[in-house]
């Protein structure tokens, strides 16, 4: 008797690409957490302004850390919510790239463009591709 039409129970082992993705997301969350904490303590306090840039960027990066960690756990568990978490994280990565480039000072603009072009946007595309792959696989299995 085959059980291909039954959803896979939580806690079962993920396939190799999903294990790699979950591991990469977990490592990425740890690295981004260290980056965010370091940035929080290294940005000098500035004169009062309408926008507290240090708080804004550290808060946004903290949201990315939570989203990345959540996506790692959900992908590892093969949870049905994993594609949603991956899509949300991809959206945050695109927004991060956009705001990095749009708020960069002229001296930082080449670095912001490089990070967007070679890190954040390709990562967002890969996350969307994984979300689509998981959704299609789970849809094919349930039909």
Secondary structure, DSSP 8 states (H G I E B T S, - for coil): ---TTS---TT----HHHHHHHHHHHHHHHHHHHHHHHHHHHS---S--SS-HHHHHHHHHHHHHHHHHHHHHHHHHT-TTHHHHHHHHHHHHHHHHHHHHHH--TTTHHHHHHHIIIIIHHHHHHHHHHHHHHHHHHHHHH-
